[in-house]
Amino acid sequence: MKKHRIVIKIGSNVLTRKDGKLHVTRVSSLVDQIAKLRSHGFEVILVSSGAVACGRRELTVDHSLDSVEQRQLFSAVGQVKLVGLYYDLFREFGIHVGQVLTMKENFEPGEQYRNQQACMKVMLENDVLPIVNENDTVSVTELMFTDNDELSGLIAQMMEADTLILLSNIDGIYDGHPDMPSSHIIPSVEPGRDLSQYIKAEKSAFGRGGMHSKYTTAQKVQQSGIRVIIANGEREGILTDLILDNKQNVPHTEFIPNGIN
């Protein structure tokens, strides 16, 4: 019997505290939830931001660096710290993890695409949880993904996932500004529905994405027949609530593909 495959993308704003340091307690909670999903028979692929933020808090640089140098340096140092934390936390559940660092060119049709797909397939077949991030040390300027929302969408399509969950620090897409009392969350989005009037092209505090990026990714992935959920990763138990419990009690926006009720 085919397992239900879920791609979970965790954004930098979920993984970091207000001071920019890694939010270890929240990371631990999300790992606990992913372990629970796996114990219920779900396959999980984790797309995790946070490497640059980790590296920035780890190093004190006493000279000027341009934006590319900062990204390369902080991601190289931070990725080790981030994956090391995931390794330690998942090991408590007896879960093996593997790191996949990728670039946009790897999603062009051809040998690199097939090799990447085969690598992640054999990881899943051997009960290894893939942890995916962009290779920020070499992905600069035109080689970069827009953000990890785009990356997670491409991973979901490449690996034929059933569900893509985009965790941010907001509950979903609202029909107005989220801070306004008159605004309400849009719980479900049918194929073809246009929400662009509600979306502003704003960047997140610690990452490159924002709700515009999530909406664009969700539309593309929905069109490929995959369910997409945008939810708040800062909410306690968000993953288990969405997948195992009554998701109607959890605020979120769900993009429903054709043929799914």
Solvent accessible surface area in square Angstrom, and as a share of the most:
residue,aa,sasa,rsa
1,M,239,1.07
2,K,141,0.60
3,K,104,0.44
4,H,66,0.29
5,R,44,0.16
6,I,0,0.00
7,V,0,0.00
8,I,0,0.00
9,K,12,0.05
10,I,0,0.00
11,G,7,0.07
12,S,12,0.08
13,N,19,0.10
14,V,0,0.00
15,L,0,0.00
16,T,6,0.04
17,R,103,0.38
18,K,203,0.86
19,D,67,0.35
20,G,5,0.05
21,K,88,0.37
22,L,14,0.07
23,H,44,0.20
24,V,78,0.45
25,T,102,0.60
26,R,45,0.16
27,V,1,0.00
28,S,34,0.22
29,S,25,0.16
30,L,3,0.02
31,V,1,0.01
32,D,67,0.35
33,Q,15,0.07
34,I,1,0.00
35,A,8,0.06
36,K,99,0.42
37,L,0,0.00
38,R,40,0.15
39,S,88,0.57
40,H,108,0.48
41,G,34,0.32
42,F,41,0.17
43,E,30,0.13
44,V,0,0.00
45,I,0,0.00
46,L,0,0.00
47,V,0,0.00
48,S,1,0.00
49,S,14,0.09
50,G,5,0.05
51,A,2,0.02
52,V,29,0.17
53,A,6,0.05
54,C,1,0.01
55,G,0,0.00
56,R,106,0.39
57,R,113,0.41
58,E,92,0.41
59,L,65,0.32
60,T,135,0.78
61,V,46,0.27
62,D,135,0.70
63,H,122,0.54
64,S,108,0.70
65,L,36,0.18
66,D,83,0.43
67,S,88,0.57
68,V,54,0.31
69,E,78,0.35
70,Q,64,0.28
71,R,33,0.12
72,Q,64,0.28
73,L,63,0.31
74,F,14,0.06
75,S,4,0.02
76,A,47,0.36
77,V,48,0.28
78,G,0,0.00
79,Q,19,0.08
80,V,115,0.66
81,K,82,0.35
82,L,1,0.00
83,V,26,0.15
84,G,32,0.31
85,L,32,0.16
86,Y,2,0.01
87,Y,110,0.42
88,D,68,0.35
89,L,22,0.11
90,F,0,0.00
91,R,142,0.52
92,E,135,0.61
93,F,97,0.40
94,G,62,0.59
95,I,18,0.09
96,H,129,0.58
97,V,28,0.16
98,G,18,0.17
99,Q,88,0.39
100,V,14,0.08
101,L,67,0.34
102,T,1,0.00
103,M,39,0.17
104,K,75,0.32
105,E,71,0.32
106,N,24,0.12
107,F,25,0.10
108,E,110,0.49
109,P,127,0.80
110,G,27,0.26
111,E,118,0.53
112,Q,95,0.42
113,Y,57,0.22
114,R,145,0.53
115,N,86,0.44
116,Q,18,0.08
117,Q,59,0.26
118,A,58,0.45
119,C,59,0.36
120,M,0,0.00
121,K,112,0.47
122,V,77,0.44
123,M,23,0.10
124,L,15,0.08
125,E,116,0.52
126,N,95,0.49
127,D,85,0.44
128,V,33,0.19
129,L,0,0.00
130,P,0,0.00
131,I,1,0.01
132,V,0,0.00
133,N,6,0.03
134,E,5,0.02
135,N,36,0.18
136,D,11,0.06
137,T,48,0.28
138,V,73,0.42
139,S,0,0.00
140,V,31,0.18
141,T,88,0.51
142,E,142,0.64
143,L,68,0.34
144,M,43,0.19
145,F,3,0.01
146,T,79,0.46
147,D,7,0.03
148,N,15,0.08
149,D,0,0.00
150,E,39,0.17
151,L,0,0.00
152,S,0,0.00
153,G,2,0.02
154,L,51,0.25
155,I,0,0.00
156,A,0,0.00
157,Q,67,0.30
158,M,4,0.02
159,M,6,0.03
160,E,129,0.58
161,A,6,0.04
162,D,50,0.26
163,T,0,0.00
164,L,0,0.00
165,I,0,0.00
166,L,0,0.00
167,L,0,0.00
168,S,14,0.09
169,N,69,0.35
170,I,43,0.22
171,D,19,0.10
172,G,1,0.01
173,I,2,0.01
174,Y,39,0.15
175,D,62,0.32
176,G,32,0.30
177,H,87,0.39
178,P,56,0.35
179,D,118,0.61
180,M,107,0.48
181,P,130,0.82
182,S,84,0.54
183,S,17,0.11
184,H,120,0.53
185,I,41,0.21
186,I,10,0.05
187,P,86,0.54
188,S,43,0.28
189,V,1,0.00
190,E,97,0.44
191,P,52,0.33
192,G,82,0.79
193,R,107,0.39
194,D,92,0.48
195,L,1,0.00
196,S,62,0.40
197,Q,142,0.63
198,Y,72,0.27
199,I,21,0.11
200,K,129,0.54
201,A,91,0.70
202,E,106,0.47
203,K,148,0.63
204,S,33,0.21
205,A,85,0.66
206,F,73,0.30
207,G,27,0.26
208,R,68,0.25
209,G,10,0.09
210,G,11,0.10
211,M,35,0.15
212,H,89,0.40
213,S,17,0.11
214,K,10,0.04
215,Y,10,0.04
216,T,47,0.28
217,T,9,0.05
218,A,0,0.00
219,Q,55,0.24
220,K,119,0.51
221,V,0,0.00
222,Q,10,0.04
223,Q,147,0.65
224,S,59,0.38
225,G,48,0.46
226,I,10,0.05
227,R,45,0.16
228,V,0,0.00
229,I,0,0.00
230,I,0,0.00
231,A,0,0.00
232,N,21,0.11
233,G,2,0.02
234,E,76,0.34
235,R,102,0.37
236,E,145,0.65
237,G,16,0.16
238,I,1,0.00
239,L,0,0.00
240,T,13,0.08
241,D,43,0.22
242,L,5,0.03
243,I,28,0.14
244,L,50,0.25
245,D,88,0.45
246,N,85,0.43
247,K,43,0.18
248,Q,137,0.61
249,N,118,0.61
250,V,16,0.09
251,P,42,0.26
252,H,13,0.06
253,T,0,0.00
254,E,15,0.07
255,F,0,0.00
256,I,19,0.10
257,P,4,0.02
258,N,124,0.64
259,G,81,0.78
260,I,87,0.44
261,N,184,0.95
